[in-house]
Amino acid sequence: IRADLATLGIPDTAYKDTNLPRTQEIGAAVEFLGCDGLIAPSARWTCDDLMLFPERMGHDATLELLHSETVDWIAWGKINGIVRD
């Protein structure tokens, strides 16, 4: 929840900045605490991002693909105003 980011020192107005040192510090702290990963709101889209910490997962860790789909990136870019006709 973005409101939680403010309590960690990241105001919503600054969250879209690239290379925000505070987000990197939070990620480092989460890894230090022994978590395998972190789910956080995307700074650019209305979705969540998954960050995995392979060093914490162990050398024998596996990931299971539960779902996949083909994405038409040109159509997606047009819908999201990134690609013009």
All heavy atoms as an XYZ file, in Angstrom:
658
protein
N       0.848     -1.171      0.000
C       0.000      0.000      0.000
C       0.889      1.229      0.000
O       1.802      1.345      0.807
C      -0.936      0.000      1.219
C      -1.817     -1.253      1.182
C      -1.769      1.252      1.267
C      -2.648     -1.424      2.416
N       0.630      2.132     -0.913
C       1.470      3.334     -1.015
C       1.506      4.154      0.265
O       2.494      4.773      0.568
C       1.014      4.189     -2.185
C       1.371      3.559     -3.503
C       1.015      4.462     -4.658
N       1.153      3.713     -5.884
C       2.136      3.866     -6.743
N       3.064      4.740     -6.522
N       2.211      3.147     -7.832
N       0.434      4.140      1.034
C       0.437      4.888      2.294
C       1.534      4.370      3.218
O       2.136      5.125      3.966
C      -0.919      4.781      2.966
N       1.815      3.087      3.170
C       2.881      2.519      3.996
C       4.246      3.052      3.587
O       5.147      3.145      4.423
C       2.876      0.997      3.904
C       1.630      0.386      4.521
O       1.000      1.029      5.375
O       1.294     -0.738      4.130
N       4.427      3.377      2.337
C       5.712      3.908      1.887
C       6.012      5.245      2.555
O       7.160      5.535      2.881
C       5.731      4.044      0.363
C       5.685      2.723     -0.410
C       5.557      2.987     -1.901
C       6.894      1.876     -0.110
N       4.993      6.049      2.776
C       5.199      7.346      3.424
C       5.734      7.160      4.844
O       6.585      7.927      5.292
C       3.902      8.155      3.433
N       5.262      6.128      5.523
C       5.756      5.884      6.884
C       7.205      5.425      6.881
O       7.884      5.514      7.897
C       4.892      4.830      7.617
O       5.001      3.588      6.945
C       3.450      5.276      7.717
N       7.675      4.969      5.732
C       9.076      4.547      5.590
C       9.949      5.643      4.993
O      11.093      5.403      4.624
C       9.157      3.283      4.726
C       8.488      2.044      5.320
C       8.449      0.918      4.303
C       9.207      1.599      6.588
N       9.399      6.840      4.877
C      10.192      7.970      4.407
C      10.155      8.207      2.915
O      11.026      8.881      2.364
N       9.145      7.671      2.235
C       9.015      7.877      0.787
C       7.686      8.560      0.502
O       6.653      7.901      0.420
C       9.093      6.551      0.011
C      10.373      5.813      0.353
C       8.999      6.803     -1.485
C      10.418      4.408     -0.175
N       7.693      9.876      0.337
C       6.434     10.556      0.011
C       5.937     10.138     -1.371
O       6.736      9.865     -2.274
C       6.808     12.037      0.043
C       8.288     12.096      0.012
C       8.825     10.769      0.443
N       4.630     10.062     -1.523
C       4.036      9.629     -2.790
C       4.523     10.478     -3.965
O       4.703      9.966     -5.061
C       2.510      9.672     -2.691
C       1.845      8.956     -3.854
O       2.241      7.806     -4.142
O       0.946      9.546     -4.468
N       4.769     11.763     -3.740
C       5.199     12.647     -4.822
C       6.601     12.304     -5.315
O       6.952     12.612     -6.442
C       5.184     14.118     -4.355
O       5.984     14.233     -3.176
C       3.774     14.574     -4.067
N       7.408     11.664     -4.500
C       8.781     11.326     -4.890
C       8.908      9.890     -5.372
O       9.940      9.505     -5.917
C       9.732     11.546     -3.713
N       7.870      9.080     -5.214
C       7.980      7.648     -5.500
C       8.283      7.347     -6.965
O       8.905      6.353     -7.275
C       6.719      6.916     -5.048
C       6.869      5.415     -5.077
C       7.881      4.799     -4.354
C       6.026      4.625     -5.819
C       8.039      3.433     -4.373
C       6.169      3.248     -5.840
C       7.175      2.655     -5.121
O       7.325      1.294     -5.142
N       7.864      8.206     -7.871
C       8.094      7.948     -9.295
C       9.504      8.305     -9.745
O       9.883      8.040    -10.875
C       7.060      8.685    -10.140
C       5.669      8.118     -9.952
C       4.689      8.743    -10.898
C       3.336      8.088    -10.683
N       2.365      8.460    -11.665
N      10.310      8.906     -8.874
C      11.697      9.219     -9.231
C      12.479      7.929     -9.438
O      12.274      6.945     -8.740
C      12.373     10.041     -8.130
C      11.767     11.423     -7.985
O      11.028     11.849     -8.893
O      12.030     12.067     -6.955
N      13.377      7.943    -10.396
C      14.216      6.776    -10.618
C      15.396      6.809     -9.661
O      15.843      7.864     -9.234
C      14.729      6.726    -12.069
O      15.455      7.931    -12.338
C      13.596      6.579    -13.052
N      15.868      5.628     -9.328
C      17.023      5.496     -8.452
C      16.824      6.176     -7.110
O      17.717      6.839     -6.606
C      18.276      6.060     -9.133
C      19.218      4.950     -9.537
O      19.032      3.804     -9.152
N      20.204      5.299    -10.315
N      15.663      6.020     -6.541
C      15.370      6.618     -5.245
C      16.141      5.842     -4.168
O      15.851      4.680     -3.909
C      13.863      6.568     -4.988
C      13.306      7.412     -3.872
C      13.581      8.901     -4.118
C      11.809      7.188     -3.735
N      17.154      6.450     -3.549
C      17.997      5.727     -2.583
C      17.208      5.095     -1.441
O      17.557      4.016     -0.978
C      18.955      6.797     -2.058
C      18.975      7.855     -3.107
C      17.617      7.822     -3.735
N      16.141      5.736     -0.992
C      15.386      5.190      0.137
C      14.758      3.849     -0.204
O      14.725      2.939      0.632
C      14.314      6.191      0.579
C      13.570      5.763      1.808
C      14.479      5.769      3.039
N      13.728      5.331      4.191
C      14.188      4.540      5.136
N      15.435      4.134      5.105
N      13.436      4.169      6.131
N      14.268      3.668     -1.430
C      13.683      2.379     -1.804
C      14.756      1.302     -1.817
O      14.499      0.159     -1.454
C      12.983      2.449     -3.177
O      13.920      2.854     -4.177
C      11.812      3.407     -3.154
N      15.957      1.659     -2.238
C      17.059      0.698     -2.235
C      17.440      0.311     -0.810
O      17.747     -0.849     -0.524
C      18.247      1.271     -2.998
C      17.932      1.472     -4.472
C      18.983      2.286     -5.199
O      19.996      2.675     -4.644
N      18.738      2.544     -6.479
N      17.400      1.276      0.096
C      17.681      0.989      1.500
C      16.640      0.040      2.091
O      16.976     -0.873      2.843
C      17.715      2.281      2.311
C      18.880      3.194      1.974
C      18.742      4.587      2.585
O      17.702      4.877      3.225
O      19.678      5.385      2.414
N      15.384      0.257      1.741
C      14.317     -0.614      2.238
C      14.497     -2.028      1.702
O      14.398     -3.011      2.443
C      12.932     -0.046      1.866
C      12.689      1.268      2.618
C      11.821     -1.057      2.141
C      11.509      2.067      2.098
N      14.793     -2.147      0.419
C      15.043     -3.461     -0.170
C      16.218     -4.165      0.494
O      16.162     -5.365      0.782
N      17.277     -3.430      0.756
C      18.448     -4.013      1.425
C      18.089     -4.482      2.836
O      18.544     -5.542      3.281
C      19.585     -2.996      1.463
N      17.270     -3.714      3.532
C      16.857     -4.096      4.889
C      16.004     -5.361      4.857
O      16.178     -6.254      5.690
C      16.093     -2.949      5.542
N      15.093     -5.455      3.889
C      14.236     -6.635      3.763
C      15.099     -7.871      3.498
O      14.891     -8.934      4.093
C      13.181     -6.423      2.658
C      12.457     -7.717      2.330
C      12.192     -5.347      3.068
N      16.083     -7.729      2.616
C      16.978     -8.856      2.345
C      17.787     -9.213      3.588
O      17.947    -10.380      3.930
C      17.915     -8.545      1.178
C      18.821     -9.718      0.846
C      19.750     -9.456     -0.309
O      19.967     -8.276     -0.661
O      20.281    -10.428     -0.858
N      18.310     -8.211      4.276
C      19.089     -8.437      5.494
C      18.287     -9.204      6.537
O      18.818    -10.048      7.264
C      19.572     -7.104      6.069
C      20.287     -7.240      7.377
C      21.623     -7.650      7.408
C      19.639     -6.974      8.569
C      22.289     -7.799      8.614
C      20.297     -7.111      9.778
C      21.626     -7.527      9.800
N      16.994     -8.924      6.600
C      16.125     -9.598      7.567
C      15.832    -11.049      7.189
O      15.174    -11.762      7.931
C      14.815     -8.818      7.741
C      14.978     -7.459      8.420
C      13.674     -6.680      8.366
C      15.443     -7.642      9.862
N      16.342    -11.472      6.027
C      16.231    -12.870      5.636
C      15.067    -13.223      4.750
O      14.779    -14.398      4.543
N      14.386    -12.238      4.208
C      13.253    -12.512      3.318
C      13.754    -12.950      1.941
O      14.794    -12.512      1.475
C      12.379    -11.280      3.185
S      11.614    -10.782      4.723
N      12.991    -13.824      1.304
C      13.328    -14.290     -0.045
C      13.020    -13.257     -1.109
O      13.580    -13.285     -2.194
C      12.551    -15.564     -0.394
C      12.944    -16.746      0.469
O      14.010    -16.709      1.097
O      12.161    -17.713      0.509
N      12.105    -12.354     -0.813
C      11.708    -11.362     -1.798
C      10.820    -10.299     -1.184
O      10.583    -10.278      0.021
N      10.339     -9.443     -2.052
C       9.551     -8.296     -1.622
C       8.551     -7.963     -2.722
O       8.894     -7.976     -3.907
C      10.499     -7.112     -1.392
C       9.920     -5.721     -1.210
C       9.158     -5.647      0.096
C      11.042     -4.693     -1.218
N       7.324     -7.701     -2.339
C       6.308     -7.213     -3.276
C       6.051     -5.759     -2.911
O       5.760     -5.448     -1.758
C       5.008     -8.032     -3.198
C       5.280     -9.488     -3.580
C       3.943     -7.417     -4.104
C       4.089    -10.401     -3.372
N       6.177     -4.884     -3.900
C       5.993     -3.454     -3.659
C       5.210     -2.855     -4.813
O       5.231     -3.372     -5.936
C       7.346     -2.753     -3.545
N       4.505     -1.759     -4.572
C       3.775     -1.113     -5.667
C       4.737     -0.599     -6.728
O       5.822     -0.110     -6.410
C       3.033      0.038     -4.993
C       3.620      0.201     -3.647
C       4.357     -1.047     -3.304
N       4.342     -0.761     -7.980
C       5.136     -0.227     -9.078
C       5.118      1.290     -9.026
O       4.083      1.898     -8.750
C       4.569     -0.703    -10.421
O       5.228     -0.068    -11.494
N       6.255      1.890     -9.289
C       6.342      3.352     -9.299
C       5.728      3.940    -10.565
O       5.392      5.119    -10.600
C       7.794      3.788     -9.176
N       5.565      3.144    -11.599
C       5.123      3.674    -12.882
C       3.775      3.147    -13.372
O       3.174      3.723    -14.250
C       6.194      3.387    -13.929
C       7.400      4.286    -13.720
C       8.680      3.672    -14.282
N       9.844      4.370    -13.789
C      10.368      4.242    -12.577
N       9.809      3.457    -11.701
N      11.440      4.896    -12.213
N       3.320      2.023    -12.837
C       2.092      1.407    -13.318
C       1.189      1.069    -12.138
O       1.638      1.003    -10.998
C       2.397      0.137    -14.124
C       3.356      0.417    -15.229
C       4.679      0.097    -15.261
C       3.108      1.124    -16.444
N       5.258      0.552    -16.423
C       4.312      1.181    -17.167
C       1.975      1.707    -16.995
C       4.401      1.800    -18.402
C       2.081      2.320    -18.236
C       3.280      2.357    -18.919
N      -0.065      0.771    -12.414
C      -1.004      0.399    -11.356
C      -0.964     -1.112    -11.145
O      -1.915     -1.823    -11.433
C      -2.432      0.856    -11.699
O      -2.789      0.305    -12.977
C      -2.559      2.355    -11.744
N       0.172     -1.572    -10.674
C       0.361     -2.982    -10.387
C       1.443     -3.103     -9.315
O       2.013     -2.113     -8.887
C       0.759     -3.749    -11.645
S       2.361     -3.235    -12.328
N       1.709     -4.305     -8.904
C       2.784     -4.557     -7.956
C       3.970     -5.169     -8.677
O       3.816     -5.827     -9.711
C       2.319     -5.525     -6.860
C       1.297     -4.901     -5.923
O       1.358     -3.661     -5.744
O       0.469     -5.634     -5.380
N       5.157     -4.948     -8.122
C       6.384     -5.541     -8.639
C       6.892     -6.568     -7.639
O       6.759     -6.385     -6.426
C       7.473     -4.474     -8.828
C       7.160     -3.510     -9.963
O       6.447     -3.907    -10.897
O       7.631     -2.370     -9.902
N       7.480     -7.630     -8.149
C       8.082     -8.662     -7.321
C       9.591     -8.587     -7.477
O      10.107     -8.637     -8.585
C       7.582    -10.049     -7.743
C       8.305    -11.246     -7.130
C       8.080    -11.282     -5.607
C       7.842    -12.533     -7.781
N      10.283     -8.435     -6.366
C      11.739     -8.462     -6.359
C      12.160     -9.707     -5.587
O      11.696     -9.928     -4.467
C      12.330     -7.227     -5.658
C      12.245     -5.929     -6.437
S      10.633     -5.157     -6.605
C      10.103     -4.821     -4.977
N      13.009    -10.523     -6.186
C      13.509    -11.726     -5.533
C      14.959    -11.525     -5.130
O      15.721    -10.867     -5.837
C      13.398    -12.933     -6.469
C      11.984    -13.309     -6.898
C      12.023    -14.436     -7.914
C      11.140    -13.699     -5.694
N      15.345    -12.106     -4.000
C      16.713    -12.044     -3.518
C      17.315    -13.446     -3.626
O      17.227    -14.248     -2.690
C      16.752    -11.546     -2.071
C      16.044    -10.228     -1.862
C      15.058    -10.102     -0.919
C      16.377     -9.115     -2.625
C      14.405     -8.891     -0.707
C      15.735     -7.895     -2.441
C      14.748     -7.786     -1.473
N      17.917    -13.765     -4.771
C      18.420    -15.125     -5.011
C      19.392    -15.619     -3.939
O      19.398    -16.798     -3.600
C      19.112    -15.030     -6.372
C      18.548    -13.815     -7.014
C      18.153    -12.891     -5.911
N      20.193    -14.732     -3.395
C      21.149    -15.142     -2.369
C      20.436    -15.681     -1.131
O      20.968    -16.527     -0.414
C      22.059    -13.969     -1.986
C      22.930    -13.462     -3.118
C      23.973    -14.483     -3.558
O      24.538    -15.173     -2.678
O      24.216    -14.592     -4.768
N      19.245    -15.200     -0.867
C      18.469    -15.638      0.296
C      17.656    -16.894      0.006
O      17.246    -17.592      0.926
C      17.510    -14.528      0.748
C      18.207    -13.373      1.355
C      18.644    -13.765      2.735
N      19.398    -12.682      3.323
C      20.223    -12.839      4.325
N      20.401    -14.021      4.847
N      20.869    -11.817      4.810
N      17.413    -17.169     -1.262
C      16.553    -18.281     -1.626
C      17.273    -19.623     -1.548
O      16.644    -20.658     -1.475
C      15.983    -18.058     -3.029
C      15.070    -16.845     -3.097
S      14.548    -16.442     -4.757
C      13.583    -17.864     -5.175
N      18.584    -19.602     -1.582
C      19.333    -20.849     -1.539
C      19.596    -21.396     -2.927
O      18.862    -21.133     -3.868
N      20.632    -22.163     -3.043
C      21.051    -22.669     -4.357
C      20.100    -23.727     -4.907
O      20.078    -23.994     -6.099
C      22.481    -23.239     -4.284
C      22.589    -24.483     -3.469
N      22.646    -24.454     -2.095
C      22.629    -25.785     -3.831
C      22.713    -25.684     -1.641
N      22.707    -26.510     -2.668
N      19.299    -24.357     -4.080
C      18.387    -25.390     -4.554
C      16.945    -24.887     -4.700
O      16.026    -25.664     -4.920
C      18.426    -26.595     -3.620
C      18.036    -26.237     -2.191
O      18.008    -25.036     -1.858
O      17.767    -27.169     -1.411
N      16.742    -23.583     -4.610
C      15.397    -23.014     -4.736
C      14.890    -23.155     -6.165
O      15.659    -23.097     -7.122
C      15.412    -21.536     -4.341
N      13.605    -23.354     -6.282
C      12.984    -23.439     -7.601
C      11.753    -22.534     -7.629
O      11.141    -22.261     -6.601
C      12.546    -24.885     -7.938
O      11.612    -25.323     -6.952
C      13.735    -25.827     -7.960
N      11.436    -22.080     -8.809
C      10.229    -21.292     -9.023
C       9.314    -22.084     -9.940
O       9.775    -22.729    -10.879
C      10.562    -19.947     -9.659
C      11.441    -19.005     -8.840
C      11.790    -17.766     -9.654
C      10.750    -18.619     -7.560
N       8.030    -22.017     -9.679
C       7.067    -22.735    -10.491
C       6.217    -21.740    -11.266
O       5.587    -20.855    -10.673
C       6.172    -23.592     -9.602
C       5.130    -24.366    -10.357
C       4.214    -25.168     -9.436
O       4.481    -25.239     -8.229
O       3.222    -25.701     -9.944
N       6.215    -21.857    -12.587
C       5.393    -21.000    -13.429
C       3.956    -21.504    -13.380
O       3.672    -22.643    -13.721
C       5.913    -21.029    -14.874
C       5.119    -20.234    -15.891
C       5.148    -18.754    -15.542
C       5.664    -20.474    -17.284
N       3.065    -20.651    -12.916
C       1.665    -21.036    -12.791
C       0.814    -20.564    -13.950
O      -0.225    -21.136    -14.240
C       1.082    -20.476    -11.481
C       1.755    -20.969    -10.202
C       1.110    -20.298     -8.991
C       1.669    -22.483    -10.084
N       1.256    -19.493    -14.613
C       0.457    -18.929    -15.696
C       1.369    -18.108    -16.598
O       2.308    -17.480    -16.123
C      -0.644    -18.026    -15.118
C      -1.419    -17.285    -16.147
N      -2.411    -17.863    -16.887
C      -1.346    -16.006    -16.561
C      -2.920    -16.965    -17.721
N      -2.289    -15.825    -17.537
N       1.092    -18.120    -17.863
C       1.807    -17.244    -18.794
C       0.847    -16.838    -19.907
O      -0.160    -17.504    -20.137
C       3.044    -17.931    -19.370
O       2.676    -18.968    -20.247
N       1.171    -15.745    -20.542
C       0.370    -15.300    -21.676
C       1.243    -14.476    -22.611
O       2.237    -13.885    -22.187
C      -0.840    -14.487    -21.223
C      -0.490    -13.195    -20.513
C      -1.711    -12.462    -20.000
O      -2.174    -12.775    -18.894
O      -2.195    -11.567    -20.721
N       0.889    -14.465    -23.862
C       1.594    -13.668    -24.851
C       1.071    -12.237    -24.779
O      -0.131    -12.020    -24.653
C       1.364    -14.243    -26.262
O       1.825    -15.600    -26.271
C       2.114    -13.446    -27.298
N       1.984    -11.286    -24.841
C       1.605     -9.878    -24.782
C       1.952     -9.213    -26.108
O       3.076     -9.331    -26.590
C       2.334     -9.153    -23.630
C       2.009     -7.670    -23.637
C       1.978     -9.782    -22.296
N       0.995     -8.541    -26.701
C       1.238     -7.732    -27.891
C       1.717     -6.368    -27.386
O       0.925     -5.512    -27.019
C      -0.048     -7.597    -28.703
C       0.124     -6.766    -29.964
O       1.121     -6.004    -30.070
O      -0.738     -6.874    -30.847
N       3.030     -6.169    -27.331
C       3.606     -4.973    -26.723
C       3.262     -3.697    -27.479
O       3.138     -2.640    -26.880
C       5.121     -5.117    -26.568
C       5.464     -6.117    -25.510
C       6.008     -7.351    -25.693
C       5.251     -5.994    -24.098
N       6.148     -7.992    -24.487
C       5.695     -7.176    -23.492
C       4.721     -4.990    -23.293
C       5.628     -7.382    -22.116
C       4.658     -5.199    -21.919
C       5.113     -6.384    -21.351
N       3.090     -3.790    -28.795
C       2.705     -2.603    -29.566
C       1.298     -2.167    -29.167
O       1.051     -0.989    -28.891
C       2.800     -2.867    -31.086
C       4.231     -3.249    -31.481
C       2.311     -1.657    -31.867
C       5.268     -2.167    -31.210
N       0.370     -3.114    -29.114
C      -1.004     -2.786    -28.712
C      -1.028     -2.269    -27.281
O      -1.718     -1.286    -26.979
C      -1.901     -4.021    -28.851
N      -0.279     -2.898    -26.393
C      -0.213     -2.456    -25.002
C       0.339     -1.033    -24.917
O      -0.177     -0.210    -24.176
C       0.667     -3.427    -24.210
C       0.808     -3.082    -22.768
C       0.005     -3.493    -21.752
C       1.813     -2.252    -22.180
N       0.449     -2.970    -20.560
C       1.562     -2.207    -20.795
C       2.901     -1.548    -22.677
C       2.357     -1.479    -19.911
C       3.694     -0.825    -21.795
C       3.413     -0.799    -20.434
N       1.372     -0.753    -25.702
C       1.954      0.582    -25.724
C       0.980      1.633    -26.221
O       0.942      2.753    -25.707
N       0.169      1.286    -27.204
C      -0.842      2.220    -27.712
C      -1.909      2.483    -26.654
O      -2.312      3.626    -26.432
C      -1.476      1.674    -28.990
C      -0.539      1.711    -30.185
C      -1.178      1.092    -31.413
C      -0.212      1.110    -32.584
N      -0.784      0.460    -33.779
N      -2.369      1.438    -25.986
C      -3.387      1.580    -24.948
C      -2.876      2.455    -23.807
O      -3.619      3.258    -23.241
C      -3.799      0.189    -24.416
C      -4.584     -0.560    -25.488
C      -4.628      0.309    -23.140
C      -4.800     -2.031    -25.187
N      -1.604      2.337    -23.485
C      -1.020      3.063    -22.366
C      -0.348      4.368    -22.765
O       0.332      4.996    -21.946
C      -0.044      2.156    -21.623
C      -0.752      1.089    -20.834
O      -1.303      1.335    -19.778
N      -0.795     -0.125    -21.393
N      -0.554      4.795    -24.020
C      -0.056      6.086    -24.461
C       1.442      6.161    -24.660
O       2.025      7.260    -24.674
N       2.090      5.032    -24.821
C       3.548      5.015    -25.003
C       3.903      4.985    -26.490
O       4.877      5.583    -26.916
C       4.166      3.791    -24.291
C       3.900      3.910    -22.792
C       5.637      3.663    -24.576
C       4.246      2.667    -22.014
N       3.088      4.291    -27.282
C       3.310      4.175    -28.719
C       2.200      4.906    -29.437
O       1.028      4.749    -29.107
C       3.328      2.684    -29.144
C       3.456      2.563    -30.648
C       4.431      1.930    -28.428
N       2.579      5.718    -30.387
C       1.578      6.444    -31.198
C       1.398      5.758    -32.527
O       2.307      5.132    -33.054
C       2.038      7.876    -31.433
C       2.143      8.667    -30.162
C       2.559     10.063    -30.479
N       2.909     10.760    -29.257
C       3.195     12.026    -29.203
N       3.179     12.752    -30.301
N       3.510     12.584    -28.059
N       0.211      5.928    -33.085
C      -0.072      5.361    -34.422
C       0.752      6.030    -35.486
O       1.129      7.139    -35.433
C      -1.560      5.485    -34.761
C      -2.380      4.528    -33.913
O      -1.908      3.411    -33.653
O      -3.499      4.903    -33.530
